[in-house]
Amino acid sequence: MVVAPGVRIPTVVESLAERVGFAAQKLAGVELSQVRVHVVGVGRG
């Protein structure tokens, strides 16, 4: 995922983790206790 400059990465990570957990529950019927998101780099555009 690439985010625009000025976007708060922790906010994006939190939202992404929530959406992945929701999708796992809705699509597969699996409740995840934890979703890990690893940021591997930050670009400058």
CYANA upper distance limits for C-alpha pairs under 8 A (distance plus 0.5 A):
  3 VAL  CA      7 VAL  CA      7.08
  3 VAL  CA      9 ILE  CA      8.44
  5 PRO  CA     44 ARG  CA      7.83
  5 PRO  CA     45 GLY  CA      8.00
  7 VAL  CA     12 VAL  CA      8.33
  8 ARG  CA     12 VAL  CA      7.04
  9 ILE  CA     13 VAL  CA      6.60
 10 PRO  CA     14 GLU  CA      6.64
 11 THR  CA     15 SER  CA      6.72
 12 VAL  CA     16 LEU  CA      6.54
 13 VAL  CA     17 ALA  CA      6.62
 13 VAL  CA     37 VAL  CA      6.99
 14 GLU  CA     18 GLU  CA      6.79
 15 SER  CA     19 ARG  CA      6.71
 16 LEU  CA     20 VAL  CA      6.64
 17 ALA  CA     21 GLY  CA      6.68
 17 ALA  CA     35 VAL  CA      6.06
 17 ALA  CA     36 ARG  CA      7.60
 17 ALA  CA     37 VAL  CA      7.44
 18 GLU  CA     22 PHE  CA      6.65
 18 GLU  CA     35 VAL  CA      8.49
 19 ARG  CA     23 ALA  CA      6.55
 20 VAL  CA     24 ALA  CA      6.61
 20 VAL  CA     35 VAL  CA      7.96
 21 GLY  CA     25 GLN  CA      6.84
 21 GLY  CA     31 GLU  CA      7.56
 21 GLY  CA     32 LEU  CA      6.46
 21 GLY  CA     34 GLN  CA      8.43
 21 GLY  CA     35 VAL  CA      7.37
 22 PHE  CA     26 LYS  CA      6.56
 23 ALA  CA     27 LEU  CA      6.15
 23 ALA  CA     28 ALA  CA      8.18
 24 ALA  CA     28 ALA  CA      5.82
 24 ALA  CA     29 GLY  CA      6.95
 24 ALA  CA     30 VAL  CA      6.04
 24 ALA  CA     31 GLU  CA      7.20
 24 ALA  CA     32 LEU  CA      7.78
 25 GLN  CA     29 GLY  CA      4.95
 25 GLN  CA     30 VAL  CA      5.18
 25 GLN  CA     31 GLU  CA      5.72
 25 GLN  CA     32 LEU  CA      8.07
 26 LYS  CA     30 VAL  CA      8.29
